[in-house]
């Protein structure tokens, strides 16, 4: 028996709601995007509630960063991979050929749709139980507030604490079509002779990547 079937049960997996939850828009007009929208809200409510109860002294900012670290695309795709959700996805021919069943965005969206499916078919309590089960270890081993600071903030605080000037960021290259551009940004710490580059699908993320690499260098100087 698959791990997913153990988690959900054959009765739920036989429903039309489940079929829709695992159907990507490339495969059928009756796809999972609306259910993903619902599941995203249900997941957010459950994770927010758990964090609120689990860490009573945490600030709003720390709780927000914790929630973001738990429900971002990478985290959701990782959870989906753990119980092989990709093996159950209904994809169109193009997505099948390009390996869509391993694509992070598709896996993350499908997990949210699945949570929406459980909520619709079995209610909030069942959705709560499922979320706590699949997020179990992640909720037990939460990162510290310092670990959750974005790379630009960590780099800035480190430099300021040692009397250095703030880093400089420049956008040095943009490639690709308007809807799928890749940005390359550099981070410069002049007095320490550090210059790093990051590339990502948004300028902000490219700067964060460059800052992360610069932080690694300044901490060993």
C-alpha positions in Angstrom: 0.0 0.0 0.0 1.4 3.4 -0.9 2.1 6.0 1.8 -0.5 8.3 0.3 -3.2 5.7 0.5 -2.2 5.0 4.1 -2.6 8.7 4.9 -5.8 9.3 3.1 -7.7 6.0 2.8 -9.1 4.4 -0.3 -12.6 5.9 0.3 -11.3 9.5 -0.1 -9.1 8.6 -3.0 -12.1 7.2 -4.9 -13.9 10.5 -4.8 -14.3 13.0 -7.7 -12.9 15.6 -5.4 -9.6 13.7 -5.0 -9.4 13.2 -8.8 -9.8 16.9 -9.3 -7.2 17.7 -6.6 -4.5 15.7 -8.5 -5.5 17.0 -12.0 -3.2 19.7 -13.4 -4.6 22.3 -15.8 -2.6 20.8 -18.6 -4.6 17.5 -18.4 -8.3 18.6 -18.1 -10.6 21.6 -17.9 -11.7 20.3 -14.5 -8.3 21.0 -12.8 -7.2 21.7 -9.3 -6.5 25.4 -9.3 -9.7 26.4 -7.4 -9.1 23.6 -4.9 -5.5 24.8 -4.5 -6.8 28.3 -3.7 -9.0 26.8 -1.0 -6.3 24.5 0.4 -3.8 27.3 0.6 -6.1 29.1 3.0 -6.9 26.0 5.0 -3.2 25.2 5.3 -2.4 28.8 6.3 -5.0 28.7 9.1 -3.7 25.3 10.4 0.0 26.3 10.4 -0.7 29.7 11.9 -2.8 28.2 14.7 -0.2 25.6 15.5 2.6 28.2 15.6 0.5 30.5 17.7 -0.1 27.8 20.3 3.4 26.3 20.1 5.4 29.5 20.7 3.3 31.8 23.0 6.1 34.4 23.3 7.0 34.7 19.7 6.6 38.1 18.0 4.3 38.5 15.0 7.4 39.0 12.7 8.9 35.7 13.9 5.6 33.8 13.5 5.2 35.2 10.0 8.7 34.2 8.9 8.2 30.7 10.5 4.9 30.3 8.6 6.6 31.4 5.3 9.4 28.9 5.9 6.9 26.1 6.3 4.5 26.7 3.5 6.8 28.0 0.7 7.1 26.2 -2.7 10.2 24.3 -1.7 8.9 23.0 1.6 5.5 21.9 0.1 7.2 20.2 -2.9 9.5 18.4 -0.5 6.6 17.1 1.6 4.8 16.0 -1.6 7.9 14.1 -2.7 8.0 12.3 0.7 4.8 10.5 0.0 5.2 10.3 -3.8 2.3 12.6 -4.6 3.8 13.1 -8.1 3.1 9.5 -9.0 -0.7 10.2 -8.7 -0.8 13.4 -10.7 -2.9 13.7 -13.9 -0.8 15.7 -16.3 -1.1 16.7 -20.0 1.3 15.2 -22.5 3.5 18.2 -22.5 4.0 18.2 -18.8 4.5 14.4 -18.7 7.3 14.7 -21.3 9.0 17.6 -19.5 8.9 15.8 -16.1 6.0 17.8 -14.6 5.4 15.2 -11.9 8.8 16.3 -10.4 8.3 20.1 -10.9 8.3 21.9 -7.6 5.5 24.3 -8.4 3.2 21.5 -9.6 3.9 19.4 -6.5 3.4 22.3 -4.1 0.1 23.3 -5.8 -1.1 19.7 -5.7 -0.4 19.4 -2.0 -2.5 22.5 -1.3 -5.3 21.2 -3.6 -5.2 17.9 -1.7 -5.6 19.7 1.6 -8.6 21.5 0.1 -9.9 18.1 -1.0 -9.7 16.7 2.6 -11.4 19.8 4.0 -14.3 19.6 1.5 -14.8 15.8 1.9 -14.0 15.3 5.6 -13.9 18.7 7.3 -11.4 20.9 9.1 -10.6 18.4 11.8 -9.5 15.8 9.2 -7.5 18.4 7.3 -5.8 19.5 10.6 -4.8 15.9 11.3 -3.4 15.4 7.9 -1.4 18.6 8.0 0.0 17.8 11.5 1.0 14.4 10.2 2.9 15.5 7.1 4.4 18.6 8.7 5.3 16.7 11.9 9.1 16.8 12.0 9.1 20.3 10.6 6.9 21.6 13.3 9.0 19.9 16.0 12.2 21.3 14.7 11.5 25.0 14.0 14.4 27.3 13.0 15.5 30.1 15.3 14.6 33.7 14.7 18.1 34.5 13.6 18.2 31.6 11.2 15.1 32.9 9.5 16.4 36.3 8.7 16.8 36.8 5.0 20.4 36.9 3.7 20.4 40.7 3.0 19.3 41.4 6.6 21.9 39.1 8.0 24.7 40.6 5.9 23.7 44.1 6.8 23.5 43.4 10.5 26.9 41.6 10.4 28.6 44.5 8.6 27.0 47.2 10.8 28.1 45.3 14.0 31.7 45.6 12.8 31.6 49.2 11.7 31.6 48.5 7.9 29.6 50.3 5.3 26.4 48.8 4.0 26.7 46.5 0.9 25.9 47.7 -2.6 23.5 45.9 -5.0 23.5 46.3 -8.7 21.4 44.6 -11.4 23.9 43.5 -14.0 21.9 41.3 -16.4 18.3 40.4 -17.4 17.6 37.6 -19.9 14.6 35.8 -21.2 11.1 36.7 -22.3 9.0 39.1 -20.2 7.0 36.4 -18.5 10.0 34.2 -17.8 13.0 36.5 -17.1 16.2 35.6 -15.2 17.9 38.4 -13.3 21.5 38.5 -12.3 22.4 40.9 -9.4 25.7 41.5 -7.7 26.5 42.3 -4.1 29.6 44.4 -3.3 31.3 45.0 0.0 34.0 47.4 -1.2 36.3 47.7 1.9 36.4 43.9 2.2 37.0 43.4 -1.5 34.0 41.1 -1.8 31.9 40.9 -5.0 29.3 38.1 -5.5 26.6 37.4 -8.0 23.2 35.7 -7.7 20.7 34.7 -10.5 17.0 34.1 -10.0 13.6 34.6 -11.5 13.2 37.9 -9.7 15.6 40.8 -8.9 14.9 40.5 -5.2 15.7 36.8 -5.1 18.9 37.4 -7.1 20.0 40.0 -4.7 19.2 37.7 -1.8 21.3 34.9 -3.4 24.2 37.3 -3.9 23.9 38.5 -0.3 24.0 34.9 1.0 27.2 34.3 -0.9 28.7 37.5 0.4 27.7 36.6 4.0 29.6 33.3 3.7 32.7 35.2 2.7 32.5 38.0 5.3 32.1 35.5 8.1 35.4 33.7 7.3 37.5 36.9 6.8 
